[in-house]
Amino acid sequence: MEAVTRRTFTFTLAGLAVGAAGCSSDEPEGEPKAPAAAGSSPTPTPTPTQPRPGVDYHPFTGGKTGMKNRVLAVKIDNTRPAHPQEGLRSADIVYVEQVEGGETRIMAIFSSHYPKRIGPVRSARISDLHILRQFGKPALAFSGVQSKMKPLIRKAPLYDISQDNGGSAYYRYSGGRPGGRSAPYNLFGDVKGFLKQAPRASRPKDIGFRFGPAPSGGKPLKRFTAHWPAEKLTFTWSAKEKRWLTSHNGQPNGAVEGGVLGGRTVVIQYVRTSRSRFHDFLGSYTPYLHTVGKGRAVVLRDGKAWECTWSRPREEDGTTFKTKAGERMTFAPGQVWVAIVNDGKPFIP
């Protein structure tokens, strides 16, 4: 029965009539501009206790805690040698992004809850800067970037809490994994140390998410697999835990704190992937993920899946999700995972 349900849903997705994921008109193909510097395109910041007029929940989770907390983003390794990761169970939003070689890396957003320790921390990518623009001026913790990208980091509206600037907030930690950890998979960070260096980082604001009872429709679904060229991430519904549990390339994605990582809501966001001007030392180009524009998405919650569309007109705007019927898609309160995949076959630019 499960196989039949999955095939039927896949067929329906293929027929979804949505235009290809777009990008903003001022981003040349494969050569995105740096996000505007803070203050060059001011965005009103709602009061911390009321992220959106008339709404008294946290705009990232739908919960009641942490609405005055600062926003911290951390880049986390997502390859097998980096597992299990620590701190991700406390994240509000977990973005999964394609990087060089068809692998993925995580950018975790924290505000409602902070873990004590987070890692393994790894380097940032150009798409991070464009995703983060909708959060205002958050703090970003990362191990570093290639030299050509450093000017863009300096211009971006964020607080640079990289390993170069972080001092004692970063340290090498070999625990949490059988047999220990070796570099570069042993760089961890102290979250209090990160936040101490960004006392004026943005408070949570509306980024387009809506929380509440599920909209009408939705197809019962037990499992969904997101694909990248060299990795796959499977989300399996757990009625007992009321969340989607993850497995990475067929292996359960455990957490150092215990249990399996996963969210109450999962968004599969299909975007156009192109080649940026950046590449690693092996010559593999960094993908640029076009998260500004519009496209299609699949939203998983409560053991069901909804075919949706996403829209983000400008970088400073949040990303909104709507059902095929045109209703605003609501998320289940709790952690949200956003798996950003190519709109088409898995693709290495």
Backbone hydrogen bonds, N-H to C=O, Kabsch-Sander energy under -0.5 kcal/mol:
donor,donor_aa,acceptor,acceptor_aa,energy
5,T,1,M,-2.4
6,R,2,E,-2.3
7,R,3,A,-2.3
8,T,4,V,-2.5
9,F,5,T,-2.1
10,T,6,R,-2.2
11,F,7,R,-2.2
12,T,8,T,-1.9
13,L,9,F,-2.2
14,A,10,T,-1.7
15,G,11,F,-0.9
15,G,12,T,-0.7
16,L,13,L,-1.7
18,V,16,L,-1.4
22,G,294,K,-1.5
27,E,24,S,-1.7
31,E,28,P,-2.0
40,S,37,A,-2.2
41,S,37,A,-0.5
50,Q,47,T,-1.7
52,R,55,V,-0.7
55,V,52,R,-2.7
58,H,63,G,-3.3
62,G,58,H,-2.9
69,N,66,G,-1.2
71,V,202,S,-2.4
72,L,70,R,-0.6
72,L,110,F,-2.5
73,A,139,A,-3.1
74,V,108,A,-2.3
75,K,141,A,-2.2
76,I,106,I,-3.1
77,D,120,P,-2.2
78,N,104,T,-0.6
82,A,79,T,-1.6
83,H,79,T,-0.5
83,H,80,R,-1.5
85,Q,254,G,-0.7
86,E,119,G,-2.6
90,S,87,G,-1.5
91,A,88,L,-1.3
92,D,109,I,-2.8
93,I,109,I,-1.4
94,V,336,V,-2.4
95,Y,93,I,-0.5
95,Y,107,M,-2.6
96,V,338,V,-2.6
97,E,95,Y,-0.6
97,E,105,R,-2.9
99,V,103,E,-3.0
102,G,99,V,-1.2
103,E,100,E,-1.3
105,R,97,E,-2.4
106,I,76,I,-2.7
107,M,95,Y,-2.1
108,A,74,V,-2.7
109,I,93,I,-2.9
110,F,72,L,-3.3
118,I,189,G,-1.9
119,G,86,E,-2.0
121,V,187,L,-3.4
122,R,75,K,-1.6
124,A,144,G,-1.7
128,D,125,R,-1.1
129,L,125,R,-0.8
129,L,126,I,-0.6
130,H,126,I,-1.0
131,I,127,S,-2.2
132,L,128,D,-2.6
133,R,129,L,-0.7
134,Q,131,I,-1.1
135,F,132,L,-2.2
136,G,133,R,-1.2
137,K,135,F,-0.7
139,A,71,V,-2.3
140,L,159,Y,-2.8
141,A,73,A,-3.1
142,F,161,I,-0.7
143,S,122,R,-1.9
149,M,146,Q,-1.8
150,K,146,Q,-0.7
150,K,147,S,-0.9
152,L,149,M,-0.6
153,I,149,M,-1.8
154,R,150,K,-2.2
155,K,151,P,-1.5
156,A,152,L,-1.6
158,L,156,A,-2.1
159,Y,138,P,-2.6
160,D,158,L,-0.7
161,I,140,L,-2.6
161,I,159,Y,-0.9
163,Q,142,F,-1.4
165,N,162,S,-0.8
166,G,162,S,-2.4
167,G,163,Q,-0.6
169,A,166,G,-2.0
170,Y,167,G,-1.6
171,Y,188,F,-2.2
173,Y,186,N,-2.8
180,G,177,R,-2.8
185,Y,182,S,-2.1
187,L,184,P,-0.7
188,F,171,Y,-2.7
188,F,186,N,-0.7
189,G,118,I,-2.4
190,D,169,A,-2.9
191,V,116,K,-1.6
191,V,189,G,-0.7
194,F,190,D,-1.9
195,L,191,V,-2.5
196,K,192,K,-1.9
197,Q,193,G,-0.8
197,Q,194,F,-1.1
198,A,195,L,-1.5
201,A,198,A,-1.6
202,S,137,K,-2.3
206,D,51,P,-0.7
212,G,331,F,-1.9
219,K,305,A,-2.6
221,L,303,G,-2.5
224,F,235,F,-2.1
226,A,224,F,-0.5
226,A,233,L,-2.9
228,W,231,E,-2.9
230,A,102,G,-2.1
233,L,226,A,-2.4
234,T,247,S,-2.5
235,F,224,F,-3.2
236,T,234,T,-0.6
236,T,245,L,-2.8
237,W,222,K,-2.5
238,S,243,R,-2.2
239,A,237,W,-0.6
242,K,238,S,-1.8
243,R,238,S,-1.2
244,W,263,G,-3.3
245,L,236,T,-3.0
245,L,243,R,-0.6
246,T,261,L,-2.7
247,S,234,T,-1.8
248,H,251,Q,-3.0
249,N,232,K,-2.8
249,N,247,S,-0.6
251,Q,248,H,-1.8
253,N,246,T,-2.4
254,G,252,P,-1.4
255,A,259,G,-2.0
256,V,85,Q,-2.2
258,G,255,A,-1.5
261,L,253,N,-3.1
263,G,244,W,-0.7
264,R,335,Q,-1.4
265,T,335,Q,-1.8
266,V,300,L,-2.2
267,V,337,W,-3.3
268,I,266,V,-0.5
268,I,298,V,-3.2
269,Q,267,V,-0.8
269,Q,339,A,-2.3
270,Y,268,I,-0.7
270,Y,296,R,-2.0
271,V,269,Q,-0.5
271,V,341,V,-2.7
272,R,290,H,-0.5
274,S,288,Y,-2.3
276,S,286,T,-2.3
280,D,284,S,-2.4
283,G,280,D,-1.9
286,T,278,F,-3.0
288,Y,274,S,-3.3
289,L,287,P,-0.5
290,H,272,R,-2.4
290,H,288,Y,-0.6
291,T,289,L,-1.6
293,G,312,R,-2.1
295,G,310,W,-1.9
297,A,308,C,-2.2
298,V,268,I,-1.9
299,V,306,W,-2.4
300,L,266,V,-3.3
301,R,304,K,-1.9
302,D,264,R,-0.5
304,K,301,R,-1.9
305,A,219,K,-1.8
306,W,299,V,-2.5
308,C,297,A,-3.0
309,T,322,K,-2.3
310,W,295,G,-2.3
311,S,320,T,-1.9
312,R,293,G,-3.1
317,D,314,R,-1.3
319,T,207,I,-2.3
320,T,311,S,-2.6
320,T,318,G,-0.6
322,K,309,T,-2.2
323,T,327,E,-2.8
324,K,307,E,-1.0
326,G,323,T,-1.9
329,M,321,F,-2.7
331,F,210,R,-3.4
334,G,61,T,-2.5
336,V,92,D,-2.4
337,W,265,T,-2.4
338,V,94,V,-2.8
339,A,267,V,-2.9
339,A,337,W,-0.5
340,I,96,V,-2.4
340,I,338,V,-0.7
341,V,269,Q,-2.3
341,V,339,A,-0.7
343,D,271,V,-2.5
344,G,342,N,-1.7
